[in-house]
């Protein structure tokens, strides 16, 4: 499996996901601003991967700070963190990662600057390593609920490329496959960026898991025709009541799954749950430009001046979710109580 | 408005809809087989337009028959009609048009061959002219149910280009606009062929009706956010119980509309209703090739060997429909009785 993101000396390298699978090329970040640009331009995407990139980007930014004392170091660091937080608004993992890096900084107040820089770099590496471990646990927890023979529908890419490795929704699929379950996957192509056709199909073919691509609007019809046993997607932010922000189209899948009695699960690390947000309508949904929809492979395919409305995410109310697959187990409804419990069992 | 299809001497010219809106070019059919090819390759598409093309194609085929008597003329004509019927399976308008042409042939049994050919040509012209008239009536009937200020969601292209002119779903929108209603349209881009982005947006911009394109998977979220007042689509075939075959994705829209209390209407001529088919599960749904999804502007965007499942249509059960807008008025549920009544009032 290609690593999504890695250190190379003092630089950060990311697989350029805009070019996959046609071209495997590395996007080199020399400064934290390169990292912010990469997140904005979707060189790297996927909530956990964005969190990891932000942590590594903060470490990169911190490494270039010239400061004689903690106070001035911290001031500069906070500015970088502030910029980083603006890269993309919806995935909460970005803020979560920034908070973890900040906490390391706070506990290093008495260390020399060089030691702080090292602690930050170590923390970014821990976040990456832990994410992969967490995904394996999500995989094992989720695989338990997959039937021994299952047609699984997934949306966008919640795979290795959306995380440090292994994936959330695709981690569940991988783990089920590794356990010997007979799994076949239907992958929504996922307009406008085609993460399903380009990334999910690519990962699953590499893994030897049967995959068939469909246009996003075919998913409902396949459910009605009883061709889908279970739907599993990732998440970009989950409110404390279970309402879930994820790639545009997820809400529709959830409604269609409910209508057709197909279980609908979200797979995500606890770091995707934002306990500070009461419900989904308080999650900021990023609106991206018209060109992502209207310009395909460099050419306007519609009328040149037609506007597009391009929300990158939507909100799925918690009532449509059969469960949230996390590293702590599968959180079941009613979510208000169970989500809180998952966090407290983590602290225990 | 550009005509969708027309006679030019003994040839048939069609706007090549695969190239719109970037290029307005005419596709010339010299033989009936050219017409069949054009329908298969989607040079022309849309249920009513396919019916018109089939009728004109039959006339073209008939014009080249060399036969000394009615029996041998009819035998050759029946072969051509049989080939024509296989061009595309879902839209019933094709069969309806072939049946009308056959009926003309039957009543011409005593005429000389040259007169039969003329009668067939006249019938094909009548079918075209009537279709435009019918669309105007559909427009007026449908406009009556559109609020004075409305955001209308439509899918695929049920416009002038899908018909002889004016359109069914877009005919309703046009008529509402002409009556002075404040209409804005959200057009699903409609993968894989992008009829929404390429054709619907093109027609509406020409008409001066505000249009915004969205990816297909965003429609549900927009409904949830109360941005859509009414959904109107066309139809490729309606069973006698009201179950409706239309462009893939229509079923999902209907379910999402129901879930969000948004009225969902189908606009179609009575010729789209197939009284010989009891319910939607008996309507043949065309499955098209993987390449339509995976190859975009000449290049495989996913892994080269990934299969796709590409049903061109889906079935929306009648229970999701608020009504069927026809030239005879808006047919309301329960459809079993009301559809039959619409036909009998036609014969009266």
Interface residues (C-beta under 8 A of the other chain):
Chain A: X21 X22 X186 X188 X189 X190 X191 X192 X194 X197 X198 X201 X202 X205 X211 X212 X213 X214 X215 X216 X217 X218 X219 X220 X221 X222 X224 X248 X249 X251 X252 X255 X256 X259 X290 X293 X294 X296 X297 X299 X300 X301 X302 X303 X305 X306 X307 X308 X309 X310 X311 X314 X315
Chain B: X21 X22 X186 X188 X189 X190 X191 X192 X194 X197 X198 X201 X202 X205 X211 X212 X213 X214 X215 X216 X217 X218 X219 X220 X221 X222 X224 X248 X249 X251 X252 X255 X256 X259 X290 X293 X294 X296 X297 X299 X300 X301 X302 X303 X305 X306 X307 X308 X309 X310 X311 X314 X315
